[in-house]
Amino acid sequence: MEKNNAEEKKTENKDEWYDEVYFDSDQDSEEDYAGGIGLMGQQKKEPIVKRKKKIISNDELLYDPELDDKDEEWVTKQIDNDSSRTDDIPLDDKTDAILTCPMCFTTLCYSCQRHEKYANQFRAMFVRNCHTVPGERYKVPGEKDESYSKVTCETCGIQVAMLDEDEVYHFFNVVATGR
C-alpha cells in the first residue's frame, strides 16, 4: 500500500513540472554557461543549473481549448442567419467574405457577394453595426432615377458603403476576411 502511494506521488510530481527537454533547443548558447575566467584568457564554461518549470494549467493561462470550436459554431450561425441562400449550399459558398470596418474592425456583414469587376467591392442585403445617414442622398451622373444613401459604421462613423433604392448595400471601404 505504501509503495502504491509513493508511486502516485511520483506520478503527480512528474505531472506538475515540465520535462527537462521541453524547453531544450538542442543548441548551446551563451546563456547556458556561467561566465568566468579560464586559462589563457578563455572563458571557463560552467553549466548553469536549470530550474524546473511548473506546468501551468489552461485555467491559469485563461485558455479554453474548446473555445475555437464554439467560436466557429457562432460564426457559422451568423452566416446562416444572414444568408439568403438555401441551406443545401455548403458554408463556403454562402458568403464570399466577412466584412469589417477598416477603422475599428467592427463586423459589418457575414454574408456578401464579391463584385464581378472590382475585387475590393461587395454587395449585401443583411448588415449589422452600420446605418444610413439621414438626408444624405447621392446620384450617379448619367443615371436619372438611381440614388444612393451614405452608410457609416455605427462604432466609429467612417463611411463603409452606399445603399441603393433596392435596399442593397454596396460595400467598398471595408476589410474583407475569409476566402
Solvent accessible surface area in square Angstrom, and as a share of the most:
residue,aa,sasa,rsa
1,M,188,0.84
2,E,151,0.68
3,K,156,0.66
4,N,82,0.42
5,N,74,0.38
6,A,62,0.48
7,E,94,0.42
8,E,90,0.40
9,K,142,0.60
10,K,155,0.66
11,T,77,0.45
12,E,103,0.46
13,N,84,0.43
14,K,156,0.66
15,D,92,0.48
16,E,83,0.37
17,W,85,0.30
18,Y,54,0.20
19,D,98,0.51
20,E,142,0.64
21,V,104,0.60
22,Y,135,0.51
23,F,112,0.47
24,D,70,0.36
25,S,79,0.51
26,D,128,0.66
27,Q,136,0.60
28,D,119,0.62
29,S,52,0.34
30,E,162,0.73
31,E,143,0.64
32,D,39,0.20
33,Y,70,0.26
34,A,39,0.31
35,G,62,0.60
36,G,29,0.28
37,I,154,0.78
38,G,22,0.21
39,L,155,0.77
40,M,182,0.81
41,G,74,0.71
42,Q,120,0.53
43,Q,136,0.60
44,K,101,0.43
45,K,146,0.62
46,E,77,0.35
47,P,108,0.68
48,I,84,0.42
49,V,133,0.77
50,K,139,0.59
51,R,205,0.75
52,K,130,0.55
53,K,103,0.44
54,K,108,0.46
55,I,67,0.34
56,I,82,0.42
57,S,54,0.35
58,N,67,0.34
59,D,121,0.63
60,E,109,0.49
61,L,101,0.50
62,L,167,0.83
63,Y,118,0.45
64,D,55,0.29
65,P,75,0.47
66,E,109,0.49
67,L,88,0.44
68,D,107,0.56
69,D,88,0.45
70,K,108,0.46
71,D,73,0.38
72,E,114,0.51
73,E,123,0.55
74,W,132,0.46
75,V,46,0.26
76,T,39,0.23
77,K,123,0.52
78,Q,19,0.08
79,I,10,0.05
80,D,60,0.31
81,N,95,0.49
82,D,13,0.06
83,S,16,0.10
84,S,86,0.55
85,R,71,0.26
86,T,87,0.51
87,D,126,0.65
88,D,137,0.71
89,I,56,0.28
90,P,85,0.54
91,L,64,0.32
92,D,91,0.47
93,D,64,0.33
94,K,10,0.04
95,T,12,0.07
96,D,32,0.17
97,A,3,0.02
98,I,36,0.18
99,L,0,0.00
100,T,18,0.10
101,C,0,0.00
102,P,44,0.28
103,M,128,0.57
104,C,45,0.27
105,F,137,0.57
106,T,29,0.17
107,T,32,0.19
108,L,0,0.00
109,C,0,0.00
110,Y,12,0.05
111,S,13,0.08
112,C,3,0.02
113,Q,66,0.29
114,R,90,0.33
115,H,77,0.34
116,E,184,0.82
117,K,157,0.66
118,Y,105,0.40
119,A,66,0.51
120,N,102,0.52
121,Q,61,0.27
122,F,7,0.03
123,R,126,0.46
124,A,6,0.05
125,M,113,0.51
126,F,92,0.38
127,V,37,0.21
128,R,72,0.26
129,N,57,0.29
130,C,16,0.09
131,H,84,0.37
132,T,47,0.28
133,V,36,0.21
134,P,119,0.75
135,G,83,0.80
136,E,60,0.27
137,R,130,0.48
138,Y,100,0.38
139,K,137,0.58
140,V,61,0.35
141,P,127,0.80
142,G,86,0.82
143,E,81,0.36
144,K,178,0.75
145,D,124,0.64
146,E,49,0.22
147,S,7,0.05
148,Y,42,0.16
149,S,10,0.07
150,K,47,0.20
151,V,0,0.00
152,T,9,0.05
153,C,0,0.00
154,E,102,0.46
155,T,90,0.52
156,C,56,0.34
157,G,45,0.44
158,I,48,0.25
159,Q,50,0.22
160,V,0,0.00
161,A,0,0.00
162,M,32,0.14
163,L,26,0.13
164,D,16,0.08
165,E,92,0.41
166,D,115,0.59
167,E,122,0.55
168,V,29,0.17
169,Y,35,0.13
170,H,62,0.27
171,F,1,0.00
172,F,80,0.33
173,N,49,0.25
174,V,25,0.14
175,V,52,0.30
176,A,43,0.34
177,T,69,0.40
178,G,69,0.67
179,R,152,0.55
